[in-house]
């Protein structure tokens, strides 16, 4: 085993925990420094999900991806800041305070994997892993000007990822360039019997910049109402670049986008209300000290331990699943989810990848979005891929007001190779 | 639209607690969000789901898992090798 010292100048507050002396072995990622989002379990290293309710929690086991990273020789140097339990778009919802965008400290890094993105963008680490429930890898990648991939649902094991919305989320790689992202993904992807949704689809691809003949779908809805016209222009230019490399752009529509955001928030809050029921101070987290009875003690514990956004989402999910409301909310959301899948299936018969902006705007100023619904609306372009389970990545494609804009590329199920090639071709062309 | 009474009731059901000072804020925000969710009302419930899910089962054999000590290491209160929870009554 070799060791390295890690003492970053963390001016952007990317880390919750850093590991000053790290051991690592041989392997394809030998000595590469990797930052890990703090909702991924690391044996012996505090894992908080950026929540007071998990302060002091030391996982007794490693997530499957952590075992894979260690076996590949990666040096896991720290745990990164995030929106509490992954619930947010800015990393402002952290019990440990916000992370700053390395490119402009008055702006958010995006979320919820904001610490991972900022650590990579600030050059503190070689690469990072995050998790993406409704855009939580792609949004901060876009806002910080790096590359981030949400894999196909099932391609990366979720064993050891502290669950927020199981049916939507995936762990994925984040890096400054597509080649590094691809190397990291080749370590993460593969079968794990401990995740019942795991699919045996390893990734062994080397990025290839030849995209002649690639059919690129351009959905009208990704350039419509709510999207900053300057962001839309930068992304249209990026699609022109893909065309200049031999790709063909084909207009398409995703009519179910109208329902996607509501379907996403009903589904994720419902799953959250169930998943987060386990945080009661009995098995982990700060101990209950009151002598009150069961429900009163739990309520006090959870009110003190969860931030407002987490409590809001648990309440919304509890409401959506309540007797008398289930048919109106949860069931209808699943109908909409199927419509989104159907739209992707239809479009992917005609095109190989779909391209559009990752986010409707550049990184927000701190406090700019104080109303929760307005914040939720900024996820509109990223949630469709989670609802359908298809892979999607964000690659930097230009700037607006000196802040980066992300080009989002969405692919068919288990065709990460194709969107990675398209991103690589673009990156090589504009480098 | 939900009322402050609804919010009180849900916070109790979900065991997340609520202070009187938070009621109006949570009521307004949750109402706004639920109004937005009403876009789903217009959907036909009869869209067929394509269920590609199947159960993943294994033989009922003992596999390596956490020890009792590891399972209890993060608990605030334990007694005789068990988790200790608040009283029920």
HADDOCK unambig.tbl for C-alpha pairs under 7 A between the chains (distance, minus, plus):
assign (segid A and resid 57 and name CA) (segid B and resid 74 and name CA) 6.18 0.50 0.50
assign (segid A and resid 58 and name CA) (segid B and resid 74 and name CA) 6.85 0.50 0.50
assign (segid A and resid 60 and name CA) (segid B and resid 70 and name CA) 5.90 0.50 0.50
assign (segid A and resid 196 and name CA) (segid B and resid 56 and name CA) 5.86 0.50 0.50
assign (segid A and resid 259 and name CA) (segid B and resid 39 and name CA) 6.79 0.50 0.50
assign (segid A and resid 259 and name CA) (segid B and resid 40 and name CA) 6.47 0.50 0.50
assign (segid A and resid 262 and name CA) (segid B and resid 36 and name CA) 6.99 0.50 0.50
assign (segid A and resid 262 and name CA) (segid B and resid 37 and name CA) 5.12 0.50 0.50
assign (segid A and resid 282 and name CA) (segid B and resid 75 and name CA) 5.85 0.50 0.50
assign (segid A and resid 282 and name CA) (segid B and resid 76 and name CA) 6.40 0.50 0.50
assign (segid A and resid 282 and name CA) (segid B and resid 83 and name CA) 6.77 0.50 0.50
assign (segid A and resid 282 and name CA) (segid B and resid 84 and name CA) 6.80 0.50 0.50
assign (segid A and resid 282 and name CA) (segid B and resid 85 and name CA) 5.75 0.50 0.50
assign (segid A and resid 283 and name CA) (segid B and resid 74 and name CA) 6.13 0.50 0.50
assign (segid A and resid 283 and name CA) (segid B and resid 75 and name CA) 4.37 0.50 0.50
assign (segid A and resid 283 and name CA) (segid B and resid 83 and name CA) 6.70 0.50 0.50
assign (segid A and resid 284 and name CA) (segid B and resid 74 and name CA) 4.77 0.50 0.50
assign (segid A and resid 284 and name CA) (segid B and resid 75 and name CA) 4.91 0.50 0.50
assign (segid A and resid 284 and name CA) (segid B and resid 76 and name CA) 6.82 0.50 0.50
assign (segid A and resid 285 and name CA) (segid B and resid 74 and name CA) 7.00 0.50 0.50
assign (segid A and resid 286 and name CA) (segid B and resid 76 and name CA) 6.52 0.50 0.50
assign (segid A and resid 287 and name CA) (segid B and resid 76 and name CA) 4.18 0.50 0.50
assign (segid A and resid 287 and name CA) (segid B and resid 77 and name CA) 6.84 0.50 0.50
assign (segid A and resid 293 and name CA) (segid B and resid 86 and name CA) 5.79 0.50 0.50
assign (segid A and resid 293 and name CA) (segid B and resid 87 and name CA) 5.03 0.50 0.50
assign (segid A and resid 293 and name CA) (segid B and resid 88 and name CA) 5.54 0.50 0.50
assign (segid A and resid 293 and name CA) (segid B and resid 89 and name CA) 6.21 0.50 0.50
assign (segid A and resid 294 and name CA) (segid B and resid 86 and name CA) 5.09 0.50 0.50
assign (segid A and resid 294 and name CA) (segid B and resid 87 and name CA) 5.58 0.50 0.50
assign (segid A and resid 294 and name CA) (segid B and resid 88 and name CA) 4.95 0.50 0.50
assign (segid A and resid 295 and name CA) (segid B and resid 15 and name CA) 6.49 0.50 0.50
assign (segid A and resid 297 and name CA) (segid B and resid 86 and name CA) 6.96 0.50 0.50
assign (segid A and resid 298 and name CA) (segid B and resid 15 and name CA) 6.21 0.50 0.50
assign (segid A and resid 299 and name CA) (segid B and resid 15 and name CA) 4.42 0.50 0.50
assign (segid A and resid 299 and name CA) (segid B and resid 16 and name CA) 4.84 0.50 0.50
assign (segid A and resid 299 and name CA) (segid B and resid 17 and name CA) 4.69 0.50 0.50
assign (segid A and resid 300 and name CA) (segid B and resid 17 and name CA) 6.11 0.50 0.50
assign (segid A and resid 302 and name CA) (segid B and resid 16 and name CA) 5.26 0.50 0.50
assign (segid A and resid 303 and name CA) (segid B and resid 16 and name CA) 5.18 0.50 0.50
assign (segid A and resid 303 and name CA) (segid B and resid 17 and name CA) 5.20 0.50 0.50
assign (segid A and resid 303 and name CA) (segid B and resid 18 and name CA) 6.98 0.50 0.50
assign (segid A and resid 311 and name CA) (segid B and resid 16 and name CA) 6.24 0.50 0.50
assign (segid A and resid 314 and name CA) (segid B and resid 14 and name CA) 6.97 0.50 0.50
assign (segid A and resid 315 and name CA) (segid B and resid 10 and name CA) 6.08 0.50 0.50
assign (segid A and resid 315 and name CA) (segid B and resid 11 and name CA) 6.21 0.50 0.50
assign (segid A and resid 315 and name CA) (segid B and resid 14 and name CA) 6.46 0.50 0.50
assign (segid A and resid 318 and name CA) (segid B and resid 10 and name CA) 6.83 0.50 0.50
assign (segid A and resid 318 and name CA) (segid B and resid 14 and name CA) 6.47 0.50 0.50
assign (segid A and resid 319 and name CA) (segid B and resid 10 and name CA) 6.67 0.50 0.50
assign (segid A and resid 328 and name CA) (segid B and resid 41 and name CA) 6.73 0.50 0.50
assign (segid A and resid 332 and name CA) (segid B and resid 40 and name CA) 6.11 0.50 0.50
assign (segid A and resid 332 and name CA) (segid B and resid 43 and name CA) 6.81 0.50 0.50
assign (segid A and resid 332 and name CA) (segid B and resid 45 and name CA) 6.34 0.50 0.50
assign (segid A and resid 333 and name CA) (segid B and resid 40 and name CA) 6.91 0.50 0.50
assign (segid A and resid 335 and name CA) (segid B and resid 45 and name CA) 6.37 0.50 0.50
assign (segid A and resid 335 and name CA) (segid B and resid 47 and name CA) 6.15 0.50 0.50
assign (segid A and resid 338 and name CA) (segid B and resid 49 and name CA) 6.17 0.50 0.50
assign (segid A and resid 373 and name CA) (segid B and resid 33 and name CA) 5.90 0.50 0.50
